[in-house]
Amino acid sequence: MPNRVVIVAGSPGAGKTTLIKGLASNPNVKIANMGTLMLEIAKRDGLADDRDKMRLLSNDRISALRDRAFAEVAAMKGHIVVDTHATVEANGRYVPGIPVEQVGRIKALRALVYIDSLTDDILERRKLDRSRDRESEDKIRIDDQRQINMSILSVISSSLNIPLYIIFNRQGRLEEGIAALKANVEEIFSEK
C-alpha cells in the first residue's frame, strides 16, 4: 500500500474531529491529531500541559512544536488522515497551523479537506464545549477565522497543486458529513 496523506482542517466547533471519528472503523486509515502530537512534545519539553496553554506560547515555540509534529507525520507509513487547524487563533493573533513549506515536505500529501459549518452552529458548539478554555466568542471572530482558514487552504492547495475538498457539516446531519468525508478520503486514497 503506497503512503498517502490527507489533511483535514476546520475551525474549532465546525465538527472536524467528530467527522474524522467516523473514519475510525476503517483499519486501513491511521488518524494523526496534530494537537495531540504537539501537546506530547510540549509536555516532554516542559512548555505546556494542556492545549489551551500551548496556543498561548510564542509564535516561535508554536512553530517549533508544529514542525516537529509534522516531521512525525511525514515519517508515518500507510494512509494517514491528519486532524489539524489551518490556523491557531489566540486574542486576535493567527498562527499558521499548516505552513506551505512544512507540509510541502510531506511527499505523500494528496489533498486537503476543509470542514465548515454555519457561524451560529460553530458558536453554539463552542459554548457547549466545557472541556476548553477559550476567550469570549462572537460571530465576527468566527467569520474572520473561517475566511482566514479558507484563504490559507486555498494558497496551500494552489502552491502544492493538490485538490481542496470542502464539506459543509450541517447541524443535525452528522451522518451526511461522515459519509461525505469517507467518500472524499476513499477517493483520495484510491487515486492511481
Summary of the structure (lengths in Angstrom):
residues: 192
radius of gyration: 15.8
end to end distance: 11.5
largest distance: 46.0
contacts: 589
relative contact order: 0.22
helix: 48%
strand: 20%
